Amino acid sequence: TSNRVDCFGIIGLAREAAATFRKEFHPPVVTATGNNEDVNDYVKVSVEDTKLCPRYTARVVKNIKIAPSPEWMQRRLAAQGIRPINNIVDITNYIMLEYGQPMHAYDLDNIEGKKIIVRDASDGETLETLDEQPRELKSGMITIADEKRAIGVAGVMGGANTEVTDTTTTVLFESANFNPILVRRGAKSLGMRTDASALFEKGLDSENCLNAINRACELIEEMGAGEVIGGCIDIYPIKKTKTVLPFEPEKMNKFLGTDIPASDMAEYLKR
């Protein structure tokens, strides 16, 4: 259900199942990746308004070898109704299913000025999206742009002008957290309902961004799909703080109409 956005990914479902059936929870343990180069030498990122994008992470992979994904990944994607395309695109879709965190891959060589700018769209601005449809953007839509033009509608769909193709050699991975209200408005205004927008509009956890992009880079190396550049651009000016809720068994039982012992409640919550 839409109020359980943590359960829109396999990891969230596994966590819930482990608690429900008293099993151990085994989240992925991601191995660090990256050579001795610095990602900041390859691309710059600017977020003009953190209300549009509370967190933006980016990593770069060079010497890309575009190929079909391994059979196990293709099977898992197909089982979720996602058509396998190639190893790079498939990894981003796989992470979306695993973490519940949408990702996007850009052909870095087609990003003008090697700079990503997250900004509000301009009225009348145009972009051909990955579905080969021309789109007219307007203010209020979150736009991913380079120094000259829009290259994606944030949280909805990327642009054809930076699409990963068979000739791509360097990829920029994006894992970000976009304003859910603006993503929903933008998707509705454009008449575009995508898997990514369906997730973003529910309000994702910005703490997931870094884990997801690091997992994607780990899969790149496991599959021999490219060489991961060292470091990660992480624009996260206002870090999320944990909310501590009071433990009030009497109030909970009165509200629920139950008679659950406090010790049982504590055990459920601990799991």
Secondary structure, DSSP 8 states (H G I E B T S, - for coil): -TT-GGGGSHHHHHHHHHHHTT-------------SS-GGGT-EEEES-TTT-SEEEEEEEES-------HHHHHHHHHTT-----HHHHHHHHHHHHHS---EEEEGGGSGGGEEEEEE--TT-EEEBTTS-EEE--TTSEEEE-SSSEEEETTTEEBGGG---TT---EEEEEEE--HHHHHHHHHHHT---HHHHHHTT---TTHHHHHHHHHHHHHHHTT--EE-S--EEE-SS----------HHHHHHHHT----HHHHHHHHH-
